[in-house]
Amino acid sequence: MPLELHNYEWEGERLVQRETEPHHIAGVLAKIRWVLENSDCDWEDVYSGYYECEEDGTVTFYEGESAEADNPGIWTYVVYSCPVGSEEVVKNPDINTLAPALEMQQLKYKLIFEELAEYRQQLGLTPAGSEDDRATIAKLEIGSSVFFGISAGSNPNRRKITLKVNPISRTHAEADAFQQAFDAGLRGGRARLIVDRDQCMSMWSERRCERNG
């Protein structure tokens, strides 16, 4: 009978848990990125995945938070062949499975901000957070559409903001990105906004504002 483990079935194999190493995490991340780049899925849609490493004969499973299982983690096993019907999983309760998942989350955010950094470079802007930095870059993802917004003071193609926003936010990268989506005819739906600077509080409250480009 096939072995069911982390939402996958395995037949004729014995799995022995071992510590997850950086190359296992990188392998899982690479497979997830491939799926995202070749589908309309977003990170929030990825609840599980796995990566097989031929070099050390392991398989690494990733499980994110979902309604069915609120136990995110990464598990790595050495895979051995065995007679069909003798499948077995040998787990090690002393292995921390949450830490690798948190590390992968950090790598994910690093990749996201590297994309914004590359966009800055294309525009000839200084790195985010540097002494001479006066710009803000925002990336808005809506379905399969992506829009990069730039704060007005650094925007070479400054556009008119027709959306109803407060006067402070009108010059910000977030407003620029949302205006592009609006001009493209997008209305509503699920979206993700990424900004390479702390978001101005005027985006959420009229009482206080931190400078945001």
C-alpha positions, -999 to 999 in steps of 0.1 A, spaced: 0 0 0 15 34 -10 28 56 19 11 89 23 33 117 36 29 155 35 2 153 9 22 129 -14 22 92 -20 53 70 -20 55 33 -29 84 9 -24 104 34 -3 116 39 32 121 75 44 144 84 73 142 120 86 174 141 88 184 177 93 174 201 66 204 219 51 206 252 32 207 235 -2 174 217 6 157 250 14 171 265 -18 158 236 -38 123 239 -25 124 276 -31 135 271 -66 107 247 -74 81 270 -59 94 299 -78 92 279 -111 55 271 -103 48 308 -96 65 320 -127 45 295 -149 11 300 -133 -13 326 -119 -6 314 -84 9 337 -57 29 327 -26 -2 326 -5 -16 299 -28 13 276 -22 4 252 7 29 224 -1 58 214 -23 87 190 -24 123 189 -38 143 157 -46 181 160 -44 199 134 -63 233 143 -48 224 131 -13 194 109 -21 169 131 -1 135 145 -5 124 177 12 88 186 19 74 221 25 41 227 41 28 263 46 -1 275 67 -35 265 54 -70 260 67 -64 222 68 -31 222 86 -18 251 107 17 236 111 41 252 86 75 235 84 101 218 62 110 181 66 139 163 49 142 126 45 168 102 31 150 79 7 158 41 6 143 15 -16 122 -12 1 98 -40 -9 63 -28 -18 42 -31 13 71 -25 37 71 13 33 81 32 65 87 67 78 113 71 105 109 105 121 133 123 145 113 144 170 144 164 180 147 180 146 133 216 143 111 217 112 98 252 118 132 270 116 139 260 79 104 272 69 112 306 86 145 307 68 128 301 35 104 329 42 134 353 47 149 341 14 116 348 -3 114 384 9 151 389 0 143 378 -36 113 402 -37 133 432 -26 162 422 -49 137 427 -78 128 462 -65 165 469 -62 171 459 -98 143 482 -109 159 510 -90 191 504 -108 174 504 -142 161 539 -134 195 551 -122 183 556 -86 205 551 -55 199 520 -34 170 520 -10 180 532 24 213 548 13 223 583 24 212 599 -8 180 579 -13 149 601 -18 128 577 -39 104 549 -31 96 520 -54 63 500 -50 53 468 -68 16 460 -71 6 425 -82 -30 419 -92 -36 385 -107 -11 380 -135 -6 418 -138 23 436 -123 28 474 -119 59 493 -106 51 526 -89 76 554 -83 74 583 -59 66 616 -78 99 633 -70 119 606 -88 94 595 -114 106 602 -150 71 596 -163 49 611 -136 13 604 -143 -19 622 -131 -34 606 -101 -72 605 -106 -79 581 -77 -94 595 -46 -65 597 -21 -53 622 5 -29 650 -8 1 634 9 -3 599 -6 -10 614 -41 28 618 -47 37 583 -33 48 552 -52 18 533 -39 -6 557 -55 14 556 -87 11 518 -88 -26 517 -80 -33 544 -107 -16 523 -133 -38 493 -124 -69 516 -125 -58 529 -159 -54 493 -171 -91 487 -163 -85 465 -132 -111 467 -105 -111 448 -73 -97 413 -68 -68 399 -48 -37 420 -48 -3 423 -31 16 455 -26 54 456 -18 72 488 -10 110 492 -4 104 518 23 82 518 55 48 527 43 35 562 51 9 562 78 -12 585 57 -20 554 36 -39 541 66 -47 572 88 -51 609 85 -37 616 119 0 610 113 24 608 84 60 595 80 79 608 50 77 583 22 94 598 -8 
